């Protein structure tokens, strides 16, 4: 079990907390295991590996900062009620993959267009492009997912271009 042999190895593996790093897995110290084992869960039921760390974003409404994997994704220097309401709702619902539209109705404004515009603005001006928000296709919900690996470089390239300009080659 988990690269160990014999009953002593199995006993250690069942009691130990593990972390993944560039060279494979390694045991955590007792203090680290106490704080991190809640976010590391054995994935033994479906046979997809010994440990899987579930990483979710975090939104601090007091400081108006969105973080993911320990890095700042977006900071609001000025109030943005609609965007912040989406993030607060995701945070309250423990970052479920999809939430219902939490924006209150506004007279004379199409709710689907308002939600789409809010999601569009939420994806813009991210310091580290680690999260992508989207509409669910019905116009009544919002989704989130981790961004693709190369998205940060693409964001830097697109800065400073006017809408409709072609990227420089």
Residue pairs with C-beta under 8 A, 6 or more apart in sequence:
1 9
1 10
1 13
1 14
1 50
2 13
2 18
2 25
2 50
4 10
4 12
4 13
13 50
16 27
16 28
16 33
17 27
17 28
17 32
17 33
17 36
17 37
17 40
18 25
18 26
18 27
18 28
18 40
18 50
18 51
19 25
19 26
19 28
19 32
19 36
19 40
19 51
19 53
20 51
20 53
25 50
25 51
28 36
28 37
39 53
39 54
39 55
40 51
40 52
40 53
41 51
41 52
41 54
42 50
42 51
43 49
43 50
43 51
43 52
44 50
55 68
55 69
55 146
56 68
56 94
56 95
57 66
57 67
57 68
57 73
57 90
57 95
57 131
57 144
58 66
58 67
58 68
58 91
59 65
59 66
59 67
59 87
59 88
59 90
59 91
60 67
61 84
61 87
61 88
61 91
64 75
64 76
64 84
65 72
65 74
65 75
65 76
66 72
66 73
66 74
66 75
66 87
66 131
67 73
68 128
68 130
68 131
68 146
69 130
71 127
71 128
71 130
72 127
72 128
73 126
73 127
73 128
73 129
73 130
73 131
74 122
74 125
74 126
74 127
75 127
76 83
76 84
80 121
82 103
82 114
82 118
82 121
83 118
83 121
83 122
85 102
85 103
86 99
86 102
86 103
86 118
86 119
86 122
86 133
86 142
87 122
88 102
89 99
89 102
90 96
90 99
90 142
90 144
93 99
95 144
97 143
97 144
97 145
98 136
98 141
98 142
98 143
99 141
99 142
100 140
100 141
101 111
101 115
101 139
101 140
101 141
101 142
103 111
103 114
103 115
103 118
105 111
106 114
111 139
112 139
112 140
115 135
115 139
115 140
115 142
116 135
116 139
119 133
119 134
119 135
119 142
122 133
123 132
123 133
126 155
128 152
129 147
129 151
129 152
129 154
129 155
130 146
130 147
130 151
130 152
131 144
131 145
131 146
131 147
132 144
132 145
132 146
132 147
132 151
133 142
133 143
133 144
134 142
134 143
134 144
134 145
135 141
135 142
135 143
136 142
136 143
157 167
157 168
158 167
161 167
